């Protein structure tokens, strides 16, 4: 390998490792991976594709012109085969090579030279890292493919390790919170309670008449200790149940999600609440918040809508969320991952999710769960 290229590869890998293991946003890390890959391969377009359960690939990050974020490639595509088998592939022209041509999407037909490398590890095959040059460009050399393959393996390993590090840090955090909660409950509260009891007994001792001012101060001290005990118990509950939601959190957070959508859309969606939606189980409220966020995110990214209506309704033992827009419907080739998330959340809560979409009438998402 050319020494200069080897040095650039090492620098890029180190930068990615630093970002991933420092807890940077995953999207930013993937963006760094794909930019580095495109630069190392001197490519016009680089893509990081994530592998789905059905074997298809979804473009999660891109660098180059006409970045096709969200594009889904068939499980029979060459990139999907690379992700599945762990063996790189290279073609002089992706649109004419018989191994690749049948499954090249319209968005990528302006490119010729193509190379793909498996992204991840042997145990965790995350997807594929692909690079392209415009039609007529010089093909990728075997040395370049070797560099791409080594880089993809290193970057994938770093992301797998970062996932493990994040999980361990989360476990460590919860264990530390539990330790603090236990110490507060078993030690601090007991000491405060004992001190309060001693002061109270002192104030009530009949053999010693206290001055009125002293008795008042002792009474105040006992009251303050009682208040401190109540505060510590509240802290213990919070530590053992991180981020508890207040009863009104669903209404407030739903309004916040709609307000965020307003800023991104440039106009205010209509928002209506019917019935008491706050008196529901926290788990159902969590699913509902996430479903609303996902539905509005789809509108912002894909719909091109002029009007959006959000309706949150509780009718007896059912909670229904409706998000309707007058946009272009769900475009072909757009990842259905968000819609799948909506359906999965509804099913986890014992409910259902229905999506109606057409280019003329827009899209309506109806998400309903029992409460």
C-alpha positions, 0 to 999 in steps of 0.5 A: 500500500502506498505509504501516504494512503496508509497514513490517511487511512490510519488517520481516518480510522483514528478520527472515527474511533475517537468520535464513536467511543466518545459518544458522538451522535451516531449519524455524525459518526456515519457521516464521518465514515462515508466522507472518509471512505469517499476521500480515500477511494477518490470517489464521487459518491460514497454510501453507508448502507444498513442491513435489515432483517429481510436482507435489504439495505437502506442508505443511512449516510452518503457523501457526494452529489444527489445524496440518496438518504433513505434509498432501499436496495433489494436483498438481491443487489450486489451490495446486499450480497456483499453485506451478507457474504462478507466478500467485497465486489468491484465493477468497471460499470455498475450499470452494465456488469451482469453481477450488478446491473439488474438491481441498480436503482434509478438514483444511481444510474449516473455512475459507472465504476463501483466498489462495495465492501462489507461493513461491520464484523464477522459476528455483526454484519452491519451492512455495506460501504460502497463507493462510485465514480461517474460514468466514464471515470477510471475504474477502482484498482485492486489496491483501492478496493483493498483499502476500502475493505480494510477501512470498512472493517476497521470502521465497522469494528469501532461502531460495534465496540462503541455500541458495547461501550455505550451499553456498559456505560448505561449499565454502570450509570444505573448501577451507580444510581442504585448504589446512591439510592441505597445509601441514601435510603439505608444510611442518610434517611436513618440518620436524619430520622434518628436525629429528628427523634432525639430532638423531639424527645429532648423537646418533650422531656418533662424534667427540663423546661425549655425556654419558649424560644428554644422550644420553638427552635427545636420544633423548627429543626424537627420540621426541617428534618422531616422535610429533608427526609421527604426530599431524600425519599423523593430523590431515591424514587427518582434515582430508581425510576429514571426520568419519571413522567408527570401525569400531564406529560403526554399533553405537554410533550405532544404539544412540544412535538407539534411545535417542533414540526411547525418550526421545520415545516414553516407552518403550524399543524392543527392540533386537537385533543379530545378526552382525558389523554393524561390519565393513562399508563406511562408506558402507553404515553411513551409509545404515543409520544414516540409514534407522534414524533415518528409520524411528524418526522415522516411528514417533514422529510417526505410529504411536501405538505401544505396542511397537517392535522394532528388529533389525539383522542381518548374514547373510553379504553382506547387512545387514537392518534391521527396524523393527516397531511395533504402532501405527495404520499409516500414516495417510491423507494423511500425507506419504510423503516419509520412506518414499521416502527409505528406498527411495531410500537402499536403492536407492542402496546396491543394496538394497531397502526393503519397508513393510507397514502396516495399522491392525490390525497396525501397520507393519513396515519391512524395509530390506536392502542388500548389504555 
